Amino acid sequence: FDTFANLELSTIGNIYQSLVARDNLNAKYILQPSTYSAVAGDATLANGLVAKLQGVNLNNDLSQSYTFKTVALMQASTIAFPAGKKIFWQGYYAESDGGNNWGLVTSGTHTEDGGSKFTLADGKYVAANLKGKAVSILKFGAKGDGVTDDTLRIQATLNYAVGRTTVVPYTENSFIFTTLIVSQGGTFKGKGGTLKLKDGTCSNASTSYFLIHSSGNTETTYDSLKIDGNKANNTLFLVADAITATGFKTVVKGCVIDNPPDSGIMFSDVIRGACIDNYIEGAPDVGIYVNGSTYAIEGDSIVSRNRIRSCVYGGIAIKRESNGVLVSNNSIIACGNGITHEDFGVGLGGHPRNIQILNNFMKNIGYPFRGQPNLAEAGMQLNRLTDSVVSGNTIVNCSGNLLAISGGVDSVISNNKLRGYVTNPNPSGNNGMFIGKRTDTGNASVTESTDLTITGNNINGVDDKGIWAFDSSKNLTITSNNIKAVGSGVRINGTTENVTITTNIVDSDVVDLELFSGQTNLRSFDNTLINNPADYRTHS
């Protein structure tokens, strides 16, 4: 007998022998001749012989457990175990493959799910021991061999673990999947294993594919998942973001997403949630989309401390009617735009409000993806920025406008550090700040930039103008900025109204302060013009 009171018997040279084994209760099995018919409680050997229990029947002894090597052997066994019998299995497909567990034989109706309930040959089932907060997908038969489609096994784990944690453990190869739904209140947690999108999952250009998502469930958490989006083999889709996180108190944290087919994370209609500490690289669209559908929802969500690299159309995009979102302390490297504040969307469209964009770092922006359609090349493109604050951000080596504001309203742009781009390939519209109106191409509506405070910014090395305001801008205060530019330091033209320029330090290679005639209530005083005080120019 082994430690689980199981018996191993054999024959020698095919000679039937009466081999006797005893346990600590002095029960004994005796090998029977081939003419013997097995009954319940007997042990059938691999060669067809039967060992009959003499004395105590251990199969029916609830104080003794029984062990199988695999789930398949357990389910194929013809032993009629009594209800309450403890059964062990040493692996799911093979010993020590991580799918080992134990459970109790149970009678009654049931639905087998491949992890919490296993049907036995006599109609009973084993109710697996899955106590505790976390459940490994290996317990439900996911293989992680890089070949097998594990979608159904992983989904079965997620369905079982409502309000609990589903774990993706380390395996040498990837867990292949197509689409997965995280359950209500559930956590989908990576512990070293990689989820890889199956080849050809995204195969229709008019279809939206939701790869890992919550399908309307709330209070879901995506924690430390490693996702290989396999974009090279998933090229046809309308939408195919790696994670689509929605709902109340949803959290995406610590995930590593490489090469998604579309964007890395769609953080959509999340209320009081967080998208933090994620790493995203190689998205053909943007790293993180922040999406809101109605101003009535005060998002009160955080997008922070994410690291984003090599995403074609930008690091972070805030779109539609997002409201009350903090975007802070993110690192965005070698992307199209750095951060985009969009003003369009599906249906009624709209634009975000009450956004705080604080202390983000952006480097090598724009030029790595020249040649792409719909070129994105701004450090921050802020369209219809409304009731918002943009402060403490650093943009270095950006080939387009470092900070472009179109149709900004009642917002503050302060204490940003903007460093231009004057090396090859040539910069494109390389202004420190570009301020103007926003026109909708669809309905020709115009939003003027108005009631903006631009203060304490440090602008250096831009190829064109330091700050350029024009195109119906109104009620602008440009104060206490430090500007060094190749072109004009500060330029005001078009039909601006109520613009105040004061206490700025300006040093440009061409002209420090360039004020065109035709402005209404333009005021400029107490500025320090380093190049030459005579560089104050008024154009007609």
C-alpha positions as a Python dict, from the first residue, in 0.01 Angstrom:
ca = {
    (1, 'F'): (0, 0, 0),
    (2, 'D'): (118, 350, -72),
    (3, 'T'): (48, 650, 147),
    (4, 'F'): (-306, 676, 3),
    (5, 'A'): (-387, 310, 88),
    (6, 'N'): (-382, 210, -282),
    (7, 'L'): (-262, -136, -382),
    (8, 'E'): (-28, -225, -669),
    (9, 'L'): (-23, -597, -775),
    (10, 'S'): (155, -781, -1054),
    (11, 'T'): (212, -1131, -1189),
    (12, 'I'): (542, -1301, -1260),
    (13, 'G'): (583, -1479, -1590),
    (14, 'N'): (205, -1489, -1637),
    (15, 'I'): (185, -1751, -1359),
    (16, 'Y'): (-117, -1680, -1144),
    (17, 'Q'): (-8, -1652, -787),
    (18, 'S'): (-194, -1576, -471),
    (19, 'L'): (-17, -1261, -372),
    (20, 'V'): (-121, -1117, -39),
    (21, 'A'): (-71, -758, 76),
    (22, 'R'): (-178, -627, 412),
    (23, 'D'): (-251, -278, 542),
    (24, 'N'): (-245, -160, 900),
    (25, 'L'): (-599, -297, 949),
    (26, 'N'): (-486, -648, 847),
    (27, 'A'): (-715, -640, 545),
    (28, 'K'): (-581, -832, 248),
    (29, 'Y'): (-619, -857, -130),
    (30, 'I'): (-582, -1199, -292),
    (31, 'L'): (-518, -1236, -665),
    (32, 'Q'): (-801, -1430, -829),
    (33, 'P'): (-794, -1673, -1126),
    (34, 'S'): (-900, -1550, -1469),
    (35, 'T'): (-1237, -1722, -1438),
    (36, 'Y'): (-1332, -1499, -1145),
    (37, 'S'): (-1592, -1222, -1204),
    (38, 'A'): (-1517, -894, -1032),
    (39, 'V'): (-1760, -738, -790),
    (40, 'A'): (-1775, -394, -626),
    (41, 'G'): (-1473, -332, -408),
    (42, 'D'): (-1236, -553, -606),
    (43, 'A'): (-923, -408, -769),
    (44, 'T'): (-882, -481, -1141),
    (45, 'L'): (-523, -497, -1268),
    (46, 'A'): (-399, -374, -1605),
    (47, 'N'): (-364, -731, -1735),
    (48, 'G'): (-727, -809, -1655),
    (49, 'L'): (-672, -1006, -1335),
    (50, 'V'): (-871, -920, -1027),
    (51, 'A'): (-756, -879, -671),
    (52, 'K'): (-1038, -954, -425),
    (53, 'L'): (-1039, -775, -94),
    (54, 'Q'): (-1059, -1004, 203),
    (55, 'G'): (-1174, -837, 522),
    (56, 'V'): (-1223, -460, 500),
    (57, 'N'): (-1325, -311, 160),
    (58, 'L'): (-1103, -1, 136),
    (59, 'N'): (-1299, 141, -157),
    (60, 'N'): (-1600, 175, 68),
    (61, 'D'): (-1399, 289, 370),
    (62, 'L'): (-1456, 665, 392),
    (63, 'S'): (-1157, 700, 622),
    (64, 'Q'): (-933, 598, 331),
    (65, 'S'): (-870, 801, 12),
    (66, 'Y'): (-809, 682, -342),
    (67, 'T'): (-564, 827, -597),
    (68, 'F'): (-559, 840, -976),
    (69, 'K'): (-278, 966, -1195),
    (70, 'T'): (-501, 1177, -1424),
    (71, 'V'): (-855, 1308, -1458),
    (72, 'A'): (-917, 1079, -1756),
    (73, 'L'): (-825, 768, -1555),
    (74, 'M'): (-1050, 881, -1271),
    (75, 'Q'): (-1348, 931, -1500),
    (76, 'A'): (-1287, 603, -1683),
    (77, 'S'): (-1264, 395, -1366),
    (78, 'T'): (-1547, 145, -1311),
    (79, 'I'): (-1505, 143, -935),
    (80, 'A'): (-1833, 241, -771),
    (81, 'F'): (-1714, 468, -494),
    (82, 'P'): (-1960, 561, -221),
    (83, 'A'): (-2066, 921, -169),
    (84, 'G'): (-1821, 1102, 56),
    (85, 'K'): (-1516, 912, -67),
    (86, 'K'): (-1209, 1136, -105),
    (87, 'I'): (-1043, 1107, -445),
    (88, 'F'): (-707, 1250, -546),
    (89, 'W'): (-573, 1304, -897),
    (90, 'Q'): (-203, 1373, -949),
    (91, 'G'): (-244, 1581, -1267),
    (92, 'Y'): (-500, 1676, -1529),
    (93, 'Y'): (-340, 1515, -1834),
    (94, 'A'): (-18, 1391, -1674),
    (95, 'E'): (131, 1374, -1329),
    (96, 'S'): (257, 1708, -1196),
    (97, 'D'): (117, 1918, -1483),
    (98, 'G'): (-44, 2162, -1238),
    (99, 'G'): (-394, 2022, -1274),
    (100, 'N'): (-375, 1805, -963),
    (101, 'N'): (-643, 1833, -697),
    (102, 'W'): (-877, 1632, -479),
    (103, 'G'): (-1250, 1612, -427),
    (104, 'L'): (-1535, 1417, -271),
    (105, 'V'): (-1760, 1170, -448),
    (106, 'T'): (-2111, 1316, -458),
    (107, 'S'): (-2452, 1191, -571),
    (108, 'G'): (-2716, 1397, -749),
    (109, 'T'): (-2779, 1602, -1058),
    (110, 'H'): (-2494, 1816, -1174),
    (111, 'T'): (-2336, 1989, -1472),
    (112, 'E'): (-1980, 1895, -1545),
    (113, 'D'): (-1754, 2194, -1612),
    (114, 'G'): (-1418, 2024, -1635),
    (115, 'G'): (-1282, 2171, -1314),
    (116, 'S'): (-1525, 2188, -1024),
    (117, 'K'): (-1735, 1880, -1111),
    (118, 'F'): (-1620, 1559, -1282),
    (119, 'T'): (-1870, 1289, -1381),
    (120, 'L'): (-1777, 931, -1287),
    (121, 'A'): (-1867, 615, -1475),
    (122, 'D'): (-2150, 524, -1237),
    (123, 'G'): (-2322, 865, -1266),
    (124, 'K'): (-2190, 1013, -944),
    (125, 'Y'): (-1946, 1301, -965),
    (126, 'V'): (-1642, 1431, -786),
    (127, 'A'): (-1689, 1778, -639),
    (128, 'A'): (-1340, 1926, -658),
    (129, 'N'): (-1182, 2116, -373),
    (130, 'L'): (-1151, 2471, -504),
    (131, 'K'): (-1172, 2651, -174),
    (132, 'G'): (-987, 2978, -141),
    (133, 'K'): (-978, 3299, -340),
    (134, 'A'): (-772, 3194, -643),
    (135, 'V'): (-839, 2924, -905),
    (136, 'S'): (-575, 2824, -1160),
    (137, 'I'): (-685, 2768, -1520),
    (138, 'L'): (-478, 2447, -1507),
    (139, 'K'): (-738, 2303, -1268),
    (140, 'F'): (-991, 2331, -1551),
    (141, 'G'): (-765, 2166, -1807),
    (142, 'A'): (-598, 2457, -1986),
    (143, 'K'): (-275, 2323, -2136),
    (144, 'G'): (-60, 2624, -2217),
    (145, 'D'): (132, 2429, -2479),
    (146, 'G'): (128, 2705, -2742),
    (147, 'V'): (-79, 2489, -2978),
    (148, 'T'): (-407, 2389, -2813),
    (149, 'D'): (-690, 2642, -2814),
    (150, 'D'): (-748, 2686, -2439),
    (151, 'T'): (-1035, 2934, -2473),
    (152, 'L'): (-1313, 2706, -2342),
    (153, 'R'): (-1102, 2584, -2048),
    (154, 'I'): (-1004, 2936, -1947),
    (155, 'Q'): (-1361, 3061, -1985),
    (156, 'A'): (-1489, 2774, -1771),
    (157, 'T'): (-1253, 2889, -1496),
    (158, 'L'): (-1368, 3250, -1529),
    (159, 'N'): (-1733, 3141, -1520),
    (160, 'Y'): (-1676, 2938, -1205),
    (161, 'A'): (-1472, 3204, -1025),
    (162, 'V'): (-1744, 3471, -1000),
    (163, 'G'): (-1621, 3725, -747),
    (164, 'R'): (-1293, 3537, -717),
    (165, 'T'): (-953, 3528, -887),
    (166, 'T'): (-873, 3330, -1201),
    (167, 'V'): (-498, 3270, -1226),
    (168, 'V'): (-285, 3229, -1540),
    (169, 'P'): (26, 3047, -1412),
    (170, 'Y'): (362, 3018, -1582),
    (171, 'T'): (409, 2756, -1851),
    (172, 'E'): (693, 2724, -2102),
    (173, 'N'): (456, 2804, -2388),
    (174, 'S'): (152, 3027, -2430),
    (175, 'F'): (-216, 2974, -2355),
    (176, 'I'): (-391, 3019, -2691),
    (177, 'F'): (-727, 3201, -2682),
    (178, 'T'): (-982, 3379, -2900),
    (179, 'T'): (-1215, 3577, -2672),
    (180, 'L'): (-1259, 3575, -2293),
    (181, 'I'): (-1514, 3737, -2060),
    (182, 'V'): (-1423, 3828, -1702),
    (183, 'S'): (-1705, 3752, -1459),
    (184, 'Q'): (-1889, 3991, -1228),
    (185, 'G'): (-1658, 4103, -949),
    (186, 'G'): (-1389, 3870, -1079),
    (187, 'T'): (-1015, 3917, -1104),
    (188, 'F'): (-820, 3781, -1401),
    (189, 'K'): (-464, 3758, -1274),
    (190, 'G'): (-141, 3666, -1443),
    (191, 'K'): (129, 3480, -1253),
    (192, 'G'): (387, 3444, -1527),
    (193, 'G'): (179, 3277, -1800),
    (194, 'T'): (124, 3436, -2142),
    (195, 'L'): (-213, 3460, -2319),
    (196, 'K'): (-162, 3458, -2696),
    (197, 'L'): (-435, 3547, -2945),
    (198, 'K'): (-500, 3259, -3183),
    (199, 'D'): (-394, 3301, -3545),
    (200, 'G'): (-679, 3422, -3764),
    (201, 'T'): (-912, 3523, -3481),
    (202, 'C'): (-955, 3869, -3636),
    (203, 'S'): (-1053, 3782, -3991),
    (204, 'N'): (-1332, 4022, -4090),
    (205, 'A'): (-1274, 4393, -4152),
    (206, 'S'): (-1633, 4483, -4055),
    (207, 'T'): (-1640, 4294, -3722),
    (208, 'S'): (-1563, 4426, -3373),
    (209, 'Y'): (-1366, 4166, -3180),
    (210, 'F'): (-1366, 4189, -2801),
    (211, 'L'): (-1063, 3984, -2702),
    (212, 'I'): (-1051, 4007, -2321),
    (213, 'H'): (-1343, 4201, -2179),
    (214, 'S'): (-1612, 4217, -1911),
    (215, 'S'): (-1924, 4222, -2133),
    (216, 'G'): (-2098, 4473, -1907),
    (217, 'N'): (-1991, 4311, -1579),
    (218, 'T'): (-1877, 4554, -1310),
    (219, 'E'): (-1604, 4561, -1044),
    (220, 'T'): (-1377, 4349, -1259),
    (221, 'T'): (-997, 4350, -1230),
    (222, 'Y'): (-733, 4268, -1490),
    (223, 'D'): (-415, 4213, -1290),
    (224, 'S'): (-63, 4144, -1423),
    (225, 'L'): (-181, 3967, -1738),
    (226, 'K'): (79, 3901, -2009),
    (227, 'I'): (-86, 3927, -2350),
    (228, 'D'): (65, 3857, -2690),
    (229, 'G'): (-178, 4018, -2935),
    (230, 'N'): (-22, 3836, -3231),
    (231, 'K'): (-105, 4127, -3462),
    (232, 'A'): (91, 3981, -3753),
    (233, 'N'): (-165, 3700, -3780),
    (234, 'N'): (-477, 3904, -3694),
    (235, 'T'): (-510, 4181, -3947),
    (236, 'L'): (-880, 4215, -4042),
    (237, 'F'): (-1115, 4384, -3793),
    (238, 'L'): (-1321, 4691, -3719),
    (239, 'V'): (-1214, 4694, -3353),
    (240, 'A'): (-980, 4447, -3182),
    (241, 'D'): (-840, 4596, -2861),
    (242, 'A'): (-651, 4356, -2636),
    (243, 'I'): (-845, 4449, -2318),
    (244, 'T'): (-1184, 4623, -2315),
    (245, 'A'): (-1247, 4729, -1955),
    (246, 'T'): (-1589, 4872, -1868),
    (247, 'G'): (-1813, 4937, -1570),
    (248, 'F'): (-1813, 5052, -1212),
    (249, 'K'): (-1485, 5024, -1016),
    (250, 'T'): (-1306, 4836, -1291),
    (251, 'V'): (-927, 4814, -1258),
    (252, 'V'): (-657, 4730, -1514),
    (253, 'K'): (-317, 4710, -1347),
    (254, 'G'): (26, 4569, -1405),
    (255, 'C'): (-56, 4412, -1742),
    (256, 'V'): (202, 4363, -2018),
    (257, 'I'): (52, 4387, -2368),
    (258, 'D'): (268, 4333, -2676),
    (259, 'N'): (161, 4368, -3039),
    (260, 'P'): (-217, 4393, -3002),
    (261, 'P'): (-412, 4391, -3330),
    (262, 'D'): (-565, 4732, -3250),
    (263, 'S'): (-525, 4936, -2929),
    (264, 'G'): (-379, 4794, -2611),
    (265, 'I'): (-651, 4890, -2361),
    (266, 'M'): (-998, 5033, -2422),
    (267, 'F'): (-1089, 5191, -2087),
    (268, 'S'): (-1454, 5258, -2162),
    (269, 'D'): (-1732, 5407, -1946),
    (270, 'V'): (-1539, 5318, -1632),
    (271, 'I'): (-1663, 5488, -1316),
    (272, 'R'): (-1426, 5527, -1020),
    (273, 'G'): (-1182, 5288, -1181),
    (274, 'A'): (-809, 5278, -1249),
    (275, 'C'): (-580, 5193, -1537),
    (276, 'I'): (-237, 5189, -1376),
    (277, 'D'): (115, 5044, -1407),
    (278, 'N'): (58, 4873, -1743),
    (279, 'Y'): (317, 4825, -2019),
    (280, 'I'): (197, 4844, -2380),
    (281, 'E'): (410, 4816, -2692),
    (282, 'G'): (352, 4790, -3064),
    (283, 'A'): (-17, 4887, -3100),
    (284, 'P'): (-121, 4983, -3457),
    (285, 'D'): (-363, 5236, -3304),
    (286, 'V'): (-305, 5387, -2956),
    (287, 'G'): (-176, 5238, -2635),
    (288, 'I'): (-474, 5332, -2413),
    (289, 'Y'): (-810, 5469, -2519),
    (290, 'V'): (-1015, 5644, -2249),
    (291, 'N'): (-1374, 5645, -2370),
    (292, 'G'): (-1690, 5791, -2216),
    (293, 'S'): (-2045, 5796, -2349),
    (294, 'T'): (-2221, 6060, -2141),
    (295, 'Y'): (-2136, 6373, -1943),
    (296, 'A'): (-2395, 6263, -1686),
    (297, 'I'): (-2141, 6007, -1563),
    (298, 'E'): (-1864, 6164, -1356),
    (299, 'G'): (-1592, 5911, -1429),
    (300, 'D'): (-1362, 5996, -1138),
    (301, 'S'): (-1114, 5748, -1284),
    (302, 'I'): (-735, 5740, -1300),
    (303, 'V'): (-502, 5653, -1589),
    (304, 'S'): (-159, 5665, -1434),
    (305, 'R'): (197, 5527, -1431),
    (306, 'N'): (155, 5339, -1759),
    (307, 'R'): (451, 5286, -1991),
    (308, 'I'): (367, 5298, -2360),
    (309, 'R'): (602, 5250, -2655),
    (310, 'S'): (585, 5236, -3035),
    (311, 'C'): (211, 5284, -3081),
    (312, 'V'): (138, 5425, -3426),
    (313, 'Y'): (-132, 5682, -3351),
    (314, 'G'): (-35, 5775, -2998),
    (315, 'G'): (20, 5680, -2640),
    (316, 'I'): (-311, 5781, -2478),
    (317, 'A'): (-630, 5910, -2640),
    (318, 'I'): (-921, 6056, -2440),
    (319, 'K'): (-1237, 6059, -2646),
    (320, 'R'): (-1612, 6107, -2673),
    (321, 'E'): (-1777, 6235, -2355),
    (322, 'S'): (-1523, 6123, -2095),
    (323, 'N'): (-1573, 6324, -1778),
    (324, 'G'): (-1358, 6374, -1471),
    (325, 'V'): (-1055, 6161, -1564),
    (326, 'L'): (-704, 6205, -1426),
    (327, 'V'): (-425, 6119, -1674),
    (328, 'S'): (-97, 6141, -1486),
    (329, 'N'): (262, 6021, -1460),
    (330, 'N'): (254, 5813, -1776),
    (331, 'S'): (564, 5751, -1990),
    (332, 'I'): (508, 5759, -2367),
    (333, 'I'): (803, 5683, -2595),
    (334, 'A'): (832, 5671, -2976),
    (335, 'C'): (460, 5700, -3053),
    (336, 'G'): (259, 5902, -3309),
    (337, 'N'): (93, 6161, -3085),
    (338, 'G'): (181, 6160, -2719),
    (339, 'I'): (-163, 6236, -2569),
    (340, 'T'): (-472, 6314, -2777),
    (341, 'H'): (-788, 6484, -2646),
    (342, 'E'): (-1037, 6388, -2917),
    (343, 'D'): (-1362, 6563, -3000),
    (344, 'F'): (-1545, 6310, -3209),
    (345, 'G'): (-1706, 5972, -3168),
    (346, 'V'): (-1992, 5748, -3267),
    (347, 'G'): (-2348, 5880, -3286),
    (348, 'L'): (-2380, 6218, -3116),
    (349, 'G'): (-2006, 6231, -3067),
    (350, 'G'): (-1902, 6494, -2818),
    (351, 'H'): (-1576, 6573, -2644),
    (352, 'P'): (-1424, 6515, -2299),
    (353, 'R'): (-1460, 6756, -2007),
    (354, 'N'): (-1302, 6809, -1666),
    (355, 'I'): (-982, 6626, -1760),
    (356, 'Q'): (-656, 6663, -1569),
    (357, 'I'): (-342, 6583, -1771),
    (358, 'L'): (-57, 6603, -1521),
    (359, 'N'): (313, 6513, -1499),
    (360, 'N'): (332, 6286, -1803),
    (361, 'F'): (659, 6225, -1991),
    (362, 'M'): (671, 6201, -2372),
    (363, 'K'): (981, 6150, -2585),
    (364, 'N'): (1059, 6089, -2955),
    (365, 'I'): (708, 6173, -3066),
    (366, 'G'): (576, 6184, -3422),
    (367, 'Y'): (863, 6119, -3658),
    (368, 'P'): (903, 5741, -3594),
    (369, 'F'): (576, 5682, -3782),
    (370, 'R'): (598, 5929, -4069),
    (371, 'G'): (453, 5776, -4382),
    (372, 'Q'): (149, 5634, -4203),
    (373, 'P'): (-197, 5748, -4323),
    (374, 'N'): (-364, 6006, -4096),
    (375, 'L'): (-29, 6115, -3959),
    (376, 'A'): (-19, 6179, -3584),
    (377, 'E'): (274, 6397, -3486),
    (378, 'A'): (187, 6617, -3186),
    (379, 'G'): (315, 6593, -2832),
    (380, 'M'): (-36, 6672, -2711),
    (381, 'Q'): (-325, 6736, -2950),
    (382, 'L'): (-599, 6892, -2738),
    (383, 'N'): (-922, 6941, -2931),
    (384, 'R'): (-1202, 7121, -2745),
    (385, 'L'): (-1019, 7100, -2415),
    (386, 'T'): (-1291, 7210, -2170),
    (387, 'D'): (-1279, 7290, -1797),
    (388, 'S'): (-947, 7108, -1776),
    (389, 'V'): (-590, 7140, -1647),
    (390, 'V'): (-273, 7047, -1839),
    (391, 'S'): (24, 7087, -1609),
    (392, 'G'): (370, 6955, -1528),
    (393, 'N'): (410, 6753, -1846),
    (394, 'T'): (742, 6703, -2027),
    (395, 'I'): (766, 6662, -2404),
    (396, 'V'): (1109, 6601, -2556),
    (397, 'N'): (1205, 6557, -2920),
    (398, 'C'): (865, 6599, -3085),
    (399, 'S'): (864, 6664, -3460),
    (400, 'G'): (517, 6827, -3477),
    (401, 'N'): (349, 7083, -3254),
    (402, 'L'): (447, 7007, -2898),
    (403, 'L'): (117, 7124, -2753),
    (404, 'A'): (-166, 7205, -2994),
    (405, 'I'): (-491, 7349, -2856),
    (406, 'S'): (-788, 7373, -3093),
    (407, 'G'): (-1107, 7514, -2948),
    (408, 'G'): (-990, 7506, -2586),
    (409, 'V'): (-1234, 7654, -2333),
    (410, 'D'): (-1189, 7763, -1970),
    (411, 'S'): (-873, 7564, -1908),
    (412, 'V'): (-524, 7608, -1762),
    (413, 'I'): (-198, 7509, -1934),
    (414, 'S'): (83, 7552, -1685),
    (415, 'N'): (436, 7449, -1591),
    (416, 'N'): (492, 7220, -1887),
    (417, 'K'): (844, 7156, -2016),
    (418, 'L'): (848, 7149, -2397),
    (419, 'R'): (1162, 7061, -2593),
    (420, 'G'): (1153, 7083, -2971),
    (421, 'Y'): (1299, 6886, -3256),
    (422, 'V'): (1551, 7036, -3498),
    (423, 'T'): (1731, 6729, -3638),
    (424, 'N'): (1659, 6508, -3939),
    (425, 'P'): (1405, 6417, -4060),
    (426, 'N'): (1284, 6775, -4079),
    (427, 'P'): (1033, 6891, -3818),
    (428, 'S'): (673, 6946, -3920),
    (429, 'G'): (496, 7256, -3781),
    (430, 'N'): (727, 7246, -3481),
    (431, 'N'): (571, 7509, -3252),
    (432, 'G'): (589, 7502, -2874),
    (433, 'M'): (218, 7587, -2835),
    (434, 'F'): (-30, 7632, -3115),
    (435, 'I'): (-365, 7788, -3013),
    (436, 'G'): (-660, 7830, -3248),
    (437, 'K'): (-1019, 7741, -3327),
    (438, 'R'): (-1169, 7399, -3395),
    (439, 'T'): (-1399, 7339, -3692),
    (440, 'D'): (-1612, 7026, -3732),
    (441, 'T'): (-1584, 6902, -4086),
    (442, 'G'): (-1918, 6727, -4055),
    (443, 'N'): (-2141, 7019, -3957),
    (444, 'A'): (-1906, 7318, -3997),
    (445, 'S'): (-1953, 7424, -3633),
    (446, 'V'): (-1668, 7631, -3490),
    (447, 'T'): (-1536, 7640, -3135),
    (448, 'E'): (-1304, 7929, -3056),
    (449, 'S'): (-1025, 7900, -2802),
    (450, 'T'): (-1138, 8114, -2514),
    (451, 'D'): (-1066, 8177, -2145),
    (452, 'L'): (-731, 8001, -2141),
    (453, 'T'): (-451, 8067, -1893),
    (454, 'I'): (-105, 7978, -2023),
    (455, 'T'): (150, 8023, -1749),
    (456, 'G'): (484, 7900, -1618),
    (457, 'N'): (572, 7691, -1922),
    (458, 'N'): (931, 7635, -2032),
    (459, 'I'): (968, 7613, -2411),
    (460, 'N'): (1306, 7555, -2572),
    (461, 'G'): (1452, 7449, -2904),
    (462, 'V'): (1141, 7450, -3120),
    (463, 'D'): (1203, 7496, -3491),
    (464, 'D'): (928, 7753, -3546),
    (465, 'K'): (735, 7961, -3291),
    (466, 'G'): (735, 7935, -2913),
    (467, 'I'): (368, 8030, -2860),
    (468, 'W'): (141, 8103, -3154),
    (469, 'A'): (-217, 8221, -3094),
    (470, 'F'): (-448, 8308, -3379),
    (471, 'D'): (-777, 8221, -3547),
    (472, 'S'): (-1044, 8388, -3329),
    (473, 'S'): (-877, 8313, -2996),
    (474, 'K'): (-1029, 8513, -2709),
    (475, 'N'): (-961, 8595, -2346),
    (476, 'L'): (-611, 8449, -2334),
    (477, 'T'): (-362, 8518, -2056),
    (478, 'I'): (-4, 8434, -2154),
    (479, 'T'): (213, 8495, -1851),
    (480, 'S'): (539, 8398, -1683),
    (481, 'N'): (653, 8163, -1959),
    (482, 'N'): (1021, 8111, -2048),
    (483, 'I'): (1057, 8079, -2426),
    (484, 'K'): (1355, 8015, -2652),
    (485, 'A'): (1270, 7944, -3016),
    (486, 'V'): (1430, 7936, -3360),
    (487, 'G'): (1144, 8138, -3510),
    (488, 'S'): (923, 8390, -3331),
    (489, 'G'): (909, 8373, -2953),
    (490, 'V'): (541, 8475, -2921),
    (491, 'R'): (322, 8545, -3221),
    (492, 'I'): (-36, 8680, -3213),
    (493, 'N'): (-225, 8716, -3538),
    (494, 'G'): (-561, 8649, -3700),
    (495, 'T'): (-860, 8803, -3521),
    (496, 'T'): (-784, 8751, -3154),
    (497, 'E'): (-959, 8941, -2877),
    (498, 'N'): (-865, 9024, -2517),
    (499, 'V'): (-517, 8870, -2518),
    (500, 'T'): (-279, 8964, -2234),
    (501, 'I'): (95, 8893, -2264),
    (502, 'T'): (293, 8972, -1950),
    (503, 'T'): (605, 8884, -1749),
    (504, 'N'): (732, 8635, -2006),
    (505, 'I'): (1104, 8584, -2077),
    (506, 'V'): (1153, 8548, -2453),
    (507, 'D'): (1470, 8477, -2652),
    (508, 'S'): (1428, 8382, -3017),
    (509, 'D'): (1657, 8371, -3318),
    (510, 'V'): (1422, 8581, -3531),
    (511, 'V'): (1186, 8800, -3329),
    (512, 'D'): (1095, 8779, -2963),
    (513, 'L'): (746, 8925, -2974),
    (514, 'E'): (549, 8940, -3297),
    (515, 'L'): (212, 9115, -3265),
    (516, 'F'): (1, 9167, -3575),
    (517, 'S'): (-238, 9457, -3615),
    (518, 'G'): (-610, 9396, -3627),
    (519, 'Q'): (-634, 9247, -3279),
    (520, 'T'): (-892, 9369, -3026),
    (521, 'N'): (-776, 9464, -2675),
    (522, 'L'): (-428, 9317, -2714),
    (523, 'R'): (-213, 9399, -2411),
    (524, 'S'): (161, 9333, -2376),
    (525, 'F'): (367, 9458, -2081),
    (526, 'D'): (652, 9371, -1842),
    (527, 'N'): (799, 9106, -2073),
    (528, 'T'): (1175, 9047, -2084),
    (529, 'L'): (1291, 9031, -2446),
    (530, 'I'): (1644, 8887, -2446),
    (531, 'N'): (1732, 8910, -2814),
    (532, 'N'): (1654, 9279, -2851),
    (533, 'P'): (1383, 9494, -2697),
    (534, 'A'): (1328, 9635, -3042),
    (535, 'D'): (1209, 9294, -3155),
    (536, 'Y'): (860, 9395, -3048),
    (537, 'R'): (703, 9414, -3392),
    (538, 'T'): (360, 9510, -3510),
    (539, 'H'): (256, 9394, -3856),
    (540, 'S'): (-16, 9538, -4071),
}
